[in-house]
């Protein structure tokens, strides 16, 4: 996120939000995470696949 901070005012608002206990999310990072389609079965080992039937 620090590489993409272009507006100091936006950064200061986000900083104040975090200091108050809130959160600040980078829209590009969120977009990438939401765009991923993961198959949870693909991460299982062969043994785990056999046991989950």
PDB file of N, CA, C and O in Angstrom:
ATOM      1  N   UNK A   1       0.817  -1.184   0.000  1.00  0.00           N
ATOM      2  CA  UNK A   1       0.000   0.000   0.000  1.00  0.00           C
ATOM      3  C   UNK A   1       0.864   1.252   0.000  1.00  0.00           C
ATOM      4  O   UNK A   1       0.513   2.243  -0.641  1.00  0.00           O
ATOM      5  N   UNK A   2       1.969   1.225   0.697  1.00  0.00           N
ATOM      6  CA  UNK A   2       2.789   2.428   0.792  1.00  0.00           C
ATOM      7  C   UNK A   2       3.294   2.884  -0.574  1.00  0.00           C
ATOM      8  O   UNK A   2       3.566   4.069  -0.769  1.00  0.00           O
ATOM      9  N   UNK A   3       3.423   1.951  -1.523  1.00  0.00           N
ATOM     10  CA  UNK A   3       3.869   2.322  -2.860  1.00  0.00           C
ATOM     11  C   UNK A   3       2.776   3.013  -3.663  1.00  0.00           C
ATOM     12  O   UNK A   3       3.069   3.679  -4.656  1.00  0.00           O
ATOM     13  N   UNK A   4       1.531   2.865  -3.254  1.00  0.00           N
ATOM     14  CA  UNK A   4       0.430   3.423  -4.031  1.00  0.00           C
ATOM     15  C   UNK A   4      -0.267   4.596  -3.350  1.00  0.00           C
ATOM     16  O   UNK A   4      -1.324   5.036  -3.804  1.00  0.00           O
ATOM     17  N   UNK A   5       0.308   5.100  -2.277  1.00  0.00           N
ATOM     18  CA  UNK A   5      -0.313   6.251  -1.608  1.00  0.00           C
ATOM     19  C   UNK A   5      -0.021   7.475  -2.465  1.00  0.00           C
ATOM     20  O   UNK A   5       1.112   7.950  -2.538  1.00  0.00           O
ATOM     21  N   UNK A   6      -1.071   7.972  -3.111  1.00  0.00           N
ATOM     22  CA  UNK A   6      -0.885   9.125  -3.980  1.00  0.00           C
ATOM     23  C   UNK A   6      -1.465  10.395  -3.396  1.00  0.00           C
ATOM     24  O   UNK A   6      -1.050  11.493  -3.765  1.00  0.00           O
ATOM     25  N   UNK A   7      -2.404  10.263  -2.503  1.00  0.00           N
ATOM     26  CA  UNK A   7      -3.068  11.420  -1.930  1.00  0.00           C
ATOM     27  C   UNK A   7      -2.790  11.435  -0.428  1.00  0.00           C
ATOM     28  O   UNK A   7      -3.256  10.569   0.313  1.00  0.00           O
ATOM     29  N   UNK A   8      -2.032  12.424   0.000  1.00  0.00           N
ATOM     30  CA  UNK A   8      -1.639  12.507   1.405  1.00  0.00           C
ATOM     31  C   UNK A   8      -2.866  12.637   2.300  1.00  0.00           C
ATOM     32  O   UNK A   8      -2.895  12.064   3.390  1.00  0.00           O
ATOM     33  N   UNK A   9      -3.883  13.384   1.857  1.00  0.00           N
ATOM     34  CA  UNK A   9      -5.091  13.544   2.672  1.00  0.00           C
ATOM     35  C   UNK A   9      -5.791  12.200   2.895  1.00  0.00           C
ATOM     36  O   UNK A   9      -6.235  11.907   4.005  1.00  0.00           O
ATOM     37  N   UNK A  10      -5.891  11.381   1.835  1.00  0.00           N
ATOM     38  CA  UNK A  10      -6.500  10.047   1.972  1.00  0.00           C
ATOM     39  C   UNK A  10      -5.695   9.187   2.945  1.00  0.00           C
ATOM     40  O   UNK A  10      -6.260   8.458   3.760  1.00  0.00           O
ATOM     41  N   UNK A  11      -4.364   9.284   2.846  1.00  0.00           N
ATOM     42  CA  UNK A  11      -3.511   8.522   3.743  1.00  0.00           C
ATOM     43  C   UNK A  11      -3.722   8.938   5.194  1.00  0.00           C
ATOM     44  O   UNK A  11      -3.788   8.092   6.086  1.00  0.00           O
ATOM     45  N   UNK A  12      -3.827  10.233   5.424  1.00  0.00           N
ATOM     46  CA  UNK A  12      -4.004  10.721   6.799  1.00  0.00           C
ATOM     47  C   UNK A  12      -5.360  10.304   7.364  1.00  0.00           C
ATOM     48  O   UNK A  12      -5.469  10.015   8.555  1.00  0.00           O
ATOM     49  N   UNK A  13      -6.382  10.270   6.531  1.00  0.00           N
ATOM     50  CA  UNK A  13      -7.696   9.794   6.978  1.00  0.00           C
ATOM     51  C   UNK A  13      -7.604   8.321   7.354  1.00  0.00           C
ATOM     52  O   UNK A  13      -8.113   7.907   8.396  1.00  0.00           O
ATOM     53  N   UNK A  14      -6.951   7.530   6.502  1.00  0.00           N
ATOM     54  CA  UNK A  14      -6.793   6.104   6.791  1.00  0.00           C
ATOM     55  C   UNK A  14      -5.978   5.903   8.063  1.00  0.00           C
ATOM     56  O   UNK A  14      -6.301   5.038   8.878  1.00  0.00           O
ATOM     57  N   UNK A  15      -4.942   6.684   8.234  1.00  0.00           N
ATOM     58  CA  UNK A  15      -4.108   6.595   9.432  1.00  0.00           C
ATOM     59  C   UNK A  15      -4.922   6.914  10.680  1.00  0.00           C
ATOM     60  O   UNK A  15      -4.802   6.221  11.690  1.00  0.00           O
ATOM     61  N   UNK A  16      -5.739   7.944  10.622  1.00  0.00           N
ATOM     62  CA  UNK A  16      -6.580   8.309  11.764  1.00  0.00           C
ATOM     63  C   UNK A  16      -7.584   7.198  12.067  1.00  0.00           C
ATOM     64  O   UNK A  16      -7.840   6.891  13.232  1.00  0.00           O
ATOM     65  N   UNK A  17      -8.155   6.594  11.015  1.00  0.00           N
ATOM     66  CA  UNK A  17      -9.091   5.478  11.214  1.00  0.00           C
ATOM     67  C   UNK A  17      -8.426   4.324  11.951  1.00  0.00           C
ATOM     68  O   UNK A  17      -8.999   3.762  12.885  1.00  0.00           O
ATOM     69  N   UNK A  18      -7.226   3.976  11.533  1.00  0.00           N
ATOM     70  CA  UNK A  18      -6.496   2.874  12.162  1.00  0.00           C
ATOM     71  C   UNK A  18      -6.130   3.240  13.606  1.00  0.00           C
ATOM     72  O   UNK A  18      -6.229   2.403  14.502  1.00  0.00           O
ATOM     73  N   UNK A  19      -5.715   4.470  13.826  1.00  0.00           N
ATOM     74  CA  UNK A  19      -5.357   4.909  15.172  1.00  0.00           C
ATOM     75  C   UNK A  19      -6.563   4.860  16.112  1.00  0.00           C
ATOM     76  O   UNK A  19      -6.416   4.682  17.321  1.00  0.00           O
ATOM     77  N   UNK A  20      -7.749   5.021  15.538  1.00  0.00           N
ATOM     78  CA  UNK A  20      -8.984   4.951  16.338  1.00  0.00           C
ATOM     79  C   UNK A  20      -9.505   3.532  16.497  1.00  0.00           C
ATOM     80  O   UNK A  20     -10.590   3.321  17.040  1.00  0.00           O
ATOM     81  N   UNK A  21      -8.739   2.567  16.028  1.00  0.00           N
ATOM     82  CA  UNK A  21      -9.140   1.167  16.177  1.00  0.00           C
ATOM     83  C   UNK A  21      -9.829   0.584  14.959  1.00  0.00           C
ATOM     84  O   UNK A  21     -10.277  -0.562  14.991  1.00  0.00           O
ATOM     85  N   UNK A  22      -9.919   1.352  13.889  1.00  0.00           N
ATOM     86  CA  UNK A  22     -10.559   0.867  12.667  1.00  0.00           C
ATOM     87  C   UNK A  22      -9.576   0.141  11.774  1.00  0.00           C
ATOM     88  O   UNK A  22      -8.496  -0.263  12.207  1.00  0.00           O
ATOM     89  N   UNK A  23      -9.963  -0.015  10.533  1.00  0.00           N
ATOM     90  CA  UNK A  23      -9.107  -0.686   9.560  1.00  0.00           C
ATOM     91  C   UNK A  23      -9.027   0.143   8.292  1.00  0.00           C
ATOM     92  O   UNK A  23      -9.848   1.028   8.050  1.00  0.00           O
ATOM     93  N   UNK A  24      -8.034  -0.160   7.500  1.00  0.00           N
ATOM     94  CA  UNK A  24      -7.870   0.470   6.198  1.00  0.00           C
ATOM     95  C   UNK A  24      -7.433  -0.610   5.233  1.00  0.00           C
ATOM     96  O   UNK A  24      -6.416  -1.270   5.445  1.00  0.00           O
ATOM     97  N   UNK A  25      -8.199  -0.788   4.177  1.00  0.00           N
ATOM     98  CA  UNK A  25      -7.895  -1.833   3.206  1.00  0.00           C
ATOM     99  C   UNK A  25      -7.567  -1.221   1.858  1.00  0.00           C
ATOM    100  O   UNK A  25      -8.220  -0.275   1.417  1.00  0.00           O
ATOM    101  N   UNK A  26      -6.561  -1.764   1.215  1.00  0.00           N
ATOM    102  CA  UNK A  26      -6.171  -1.322  -0.112  1.00  0.00           C
ATOM    103  C   UNK A  26      -7.148  -1.917  -1.122  1.00  0.00           C
ATOM    104  O   UNK A  26      -7.248  -3.140  -1.218  1.00  0.00           O
ATOM    105  N   UNK A  27      -7.868  -1.093  -1.875  1.00  0.00           N
ATOM    106  CA  UNK A  27      -8.861  -1.611  -2.816  1.00  0.00           C
ATOM    107  C   UNK A  27      -8.277  -2.571  -3.858  1.00  0.00           C
ATOM    108  O   UNK A  27      -8.945  -3.523  -4.261  1.00  0.00           O
ATOM    109  N   UNK A  28      -7.050  -2.332  -4.290  1.00  0.00           N
ATOM    110  CA  UNK A  28      -6.444  -3.231  -5.277  1.00  0.00           C
ATOM    111  C   UNK A  28      -6.165  -4.607  -4.676  1.00  0.00           C
ATOM    112  O   UNK A  28      -6.368  -5.626  -5.335  1.00  0.00           O
ATOM    113  N   UNK A  29      -5.707  -4.638  -3.447  1.00  0.00           N
ATOM    114  CA  UNK A  29      -5.434  -5.919  -2.784  1.00  0.00           C
ATOM    115  C   UNK A  29      -6.738  -6.668  -2.560  1.00  0.00           C
ATOM    116  O   UNK A  29      -6.813  -7.871  -2.808  1.00  0.00           O
ATOM    117  N   UNK A  30      -7.759  -5.974  -2.097  1.00  0.00           N
ATOM    118  CA  UNK A  30      -9.061  -6.610  -1.881  1.00  0.00           C
ATOM    119  C   UNK A  30      -9.599  -7.159  -3.199  1.00  0.00           C
ATOM    120  O   UNK A  30     -10.126  -8.271  -3.241  1.00  0.00           O
ATOM    121  N   UNK A  31      -9.470  -6.392  -4.265  1.00  0.00           N
ATOM    122  CA  UNK A  31      -9.934  -6.847  -5.570  1.00  0.00           C
ATOM    123  C   UNK A  31      -9.231  -8.112  -6.027  1.00  0.00           C
ATOM    124  O   UNK A  31      -9.866  -9.008  -6.585  1.00  0.00           O
ATOM    125  N   UNK A  32      -7.941  -8.194  -5.798  1.00  0.00           N
ATOM    126  CA  UNK A  32      -7.202  -9.393  -6.174  1.00  0.00           C
ATOM    127  C   UNK A  32      -7.630 -10.590  -5.341  1.00  0.00           C
ATOM    128  O   UNK A  32      -7.783 -11.692  -5.866  1.00  0.00           O
ATOM    129  N   UNK A  33      -7.821 -10.379  -4.053  1.00  0.00           N
ATOM    130  CA  UNK A  33      -8.235 -11.479  -3.183  1.00  0.00           C
ATOM    131  C   UNK A  33      -9.632 -11.976  -3.533  1.00  0.00           C
ATOM    132  O   UNK A  33      -9.881 -13.182  -3.540  1.00  0.00           O
ATOM    133  N   UNK A  34     -10.526 -11.068  -3.819  1.00  0.00           N
ATOM    134  CA  UNK A  34     -11.902 -11.453  -4.137  1.00  0.00           C
ATOM    135  C   UNK A  34     -11.993 -12.094  -5.519  1.00  0.00           C
ATOM    136  O   UNK A  34     -12.909 -12.874  -5.782  1.00  0.00           O
ATOM    137  N   UNK A  35     -11.062 -11.772  -6.390  1.00  0.00           N
ATOM    138  CA  UNK A  35     -11.087 -12.313  -7.738  1.00  0.00           C
ATOM    139  C   UNK A  35     -10.537 -13.724  -7.839  1.00  0.00           C
ATOM    140  O   UNK A  35     -10.748 -14.403  -8.844  1.00  0.00           O
ATOM    141  N   UNK A  36      -9.850 -14.161  -6.833  1.00  0.00           N
ATOM    142  CA  UNK A  36      -9.279 -15.519  -6.854  1.00  0.00           C
ATOM    143  C   UNK A  36     -10.360 -16.553  -6.627  1.00  0.00           C
ATOM    144  O   UNK A  36     -11.233 -16.396  -5.774  1.00  0.00           O
ATOM    145  N   UNK A  37     -10.283 -17.584  -7.391  1.00  0.00           N
ATOM    146  CA  UNK A  37     -11.198 -18.705  -7.178  1.00  0.00           C
ATOM    147  C   UNK A  37     -10.344 -19.885  -6.748  1.00  0.00           C
ATOM    148  O   UNK A  37      -9.513 -20.391  -7.503  1.00  0.00           O
ATOM    149  N   UNK A  38     -10.571 -20.299  -5.530  1.00  0.00           N
ATOM    150  CA  UNK A  38      -9.769 -21.398  -4.999  1.00  0.00           C
ATOM    151  C   UNK A  38     -10.641 -22.626  -4.853  1.00  0.00           C
ATOM    152  O   UNK A  38     -11.807 -22.550  -4.465  1.00  0.00           O
ATOM    153  N   UNK A  39     -10.049 -23.745  -5.170  1.00  0.00           N
ATOM    154  CA  UNK A  39     -10.715 -25.029  -4.992  1.00  0.00           C
ATOM    155  C   UNK A  39     -10.151 -25.647  -3.725  1.00  0.00           C
ATOM    156  O   UNK A  39      -9.013 -26.119  -3.728  1.00  0.00           O
ATOM    157  N   UNK A  40     -10.922 -25.657  -2.634  1.00  0.00           N
ATOM    158  CA  UNK A  40     -10.390 -26.176  -1.369  1.00  0.00           C
ATOM    159  C   UNK A  40      -9.990 -27.639  -1.451  1.00  0.00           C
ATOM    160  O   UNK A  40      -9.104 -28.071  -0.715  1.00  0.00           O
ATOM    161  N   UNK A  41     -10.613 -28.403  -2.319  1.00  0.00           N
ATOM    162  CA  UNK A  41     -10.271 -29.823  -2.457  1.00  0.00           C
ATOM    163  C   UNK A  41      -8.880 -29.971  -3.068  1.00  0.00           C
ATOM    164  O   UNK A  41      -8.187 -30.950  -2.792  1.00  0.00           O
ATOM    165  N   UNK A  42      -8.470 -29.023  -3.884  1.00  0.00           N
ATOM    166  CA  UNK A  42      -7.167 -29.109  -4.539  1.00  0.00           C
ATOM    167  C   UNK A  42      -6.016 -29.056  -3.537  1.00  0.00           C
ATOM    168  O   UNK A  42      -4.913 -29.509  -3.843  1.00  0.00           O
ATOM    169  N   UNK A  43      -6.252 -28.517  -2.360  1.00  0.00           N
ATOM    170  CA  UNK A  43      -5.187 -28.424  -1.363  1.00  0.00           C
ATOM    171  C   UNK A  43      -5.088 -29.666  -0.487  1.00  0.00           C
ATOM    172  O   UNK A  43      -4.162 -29.787   0.314  1.00  0.00           O
ATOM    173  N   UNK A  44      -6.030 -30.585  -0.632  1.00  0.00           N
ATOM    174  CA  UNK A  44      -6.003 -31.805   0.181  1.00  0.00           C
ATOM    175  C   UNK A  44      -4.967 -32.789  -0.336  1.00  0.00           C
ATOM    176  O   UNK A  44      -4.684 -32.847  -1.533  1.00  0.00           O
ATOM    177  N   UNK A  45      -4.412 -33.551   0.576  1.00  0.00           N
ATOM    178  CA  UNK A  45      -3.516 -34.631   0.182  1.00  0.00           C
ATOM    179  C   UNK A  45      -4.374 -35.788  -0.336  1.00  0.00           C
ATOM    180  O   UNK A  45      -5.576 -35.824  -0.072  1.00  0.00           O
ATOM    181  N   UNK A  46      -3.779 -36.731  -1.067  1.00  0.00           N
ATOM    182  CA  UNK A  46      -4.556 -37.881  -1.539  1.00  0.00           C
ATOM    183  C   UNK A  46      -5.254 -38.623  -0.398  1.00  0.00           C
ATOM    184  O   UNK A  46      -6.395 -39.061  -0.546  1.00  0.00           O
ATOM    185  N   UNK A  47      -4.573 -38.762   0.729  1.00  0.00           N
ATOM    186  CA  UNK A  47      -5.194 -39.454   1.864  1.00  0.00           C
ATOM    187  C   UNK A  47      -6.407 -38.676   2.389  1.00  0.00           C
ATOM    188  O   UNK A  47      -7.444 -39.262   2.697  1.00  0.00           O
ATOM    189  N   UNK A  48      -6.265 -37.365   2.486  1.00  0.00           N
ATOM    190  CA  UNK A  48      -7.387 -36.548   2.952  1.00  0.00           C
ATOM    191  C   UNK A  48      -8.571 -36.648   1.985  1.00  0.00           C
ATOM    192  O   UNK A  48      -9.728 -36.656   2.407  1.00  0.00           O
ATOM    193  N   UNK A  49      -8.276 -36.722   0.714  1.00  0.00           N
ATOM    194  CA  UNK A  49      -9.361 -36.873  -0.279  1.00  0.00           C
ATOM    195  C   UNK A  49     -10.092 -38.190  -0.085  1.00  0.00           C
ATOM    196  O   UNK A  49     -11.319 -38.239  -0.182  1.00  0.00           O
ATOM    197  N   UNK A  50      -9.352 -39.260   0.187  1.00  0.00           N
ATOM    198  CA  UNK A  50      -9.982 -40.571   0.396  1.00  0.00           C
ATOM    199  C   UNK A  50     -10.858 -40.565   1.637  1.00  0.00           C
ATOM    200  O   UNK A  50     -11.943 -41.148   1.633  1.00  0.00           O
ATOM    201  N   UNK A  51     -10.403 -39.917   2.695  1.00  0.00           N
ATOM    202  CA  UNK A  51     -11.139 -39.916   3.960  1.00  0.00           C
ATOM    203  C   UNK A  51     -12.355 -39.008   3.956  1.00  0.00           C
ATOM    204  O   UNK A  51     -13.238 -39.149   4.801  1.00  0.00           O
ATOM    205  N   UNK A  52     -12.408 -38.083   3.019  1.00  0.00           N
ATOM    206  CA  UNK A  52     -13.504 -37.120   3.035  1.00  0.00           C
ATOM    207  C   UNK A  52     -14.728 -37.609   2.250  1.00  0.00           C
ATOM    208  O   UNK A  52     -15.733 -36.903   2.167  1.00  0.00           O
ATOM    209  N   UNK A  53     -14.646 -38.769   1.696  1.00  0.00           N
ATOM    210  CA  UNK A  53     -15.779 -39.287   0.904  1.00  0.00           C
ATOM    211  C   UNK A  53     -16.880 -39.815   1.772  1.00  0.00           C
ATOM    212  O   UNK A  53     -17.898 -40.284   1.263  1.00  0.00           O
TER     213      UNK A  53
END
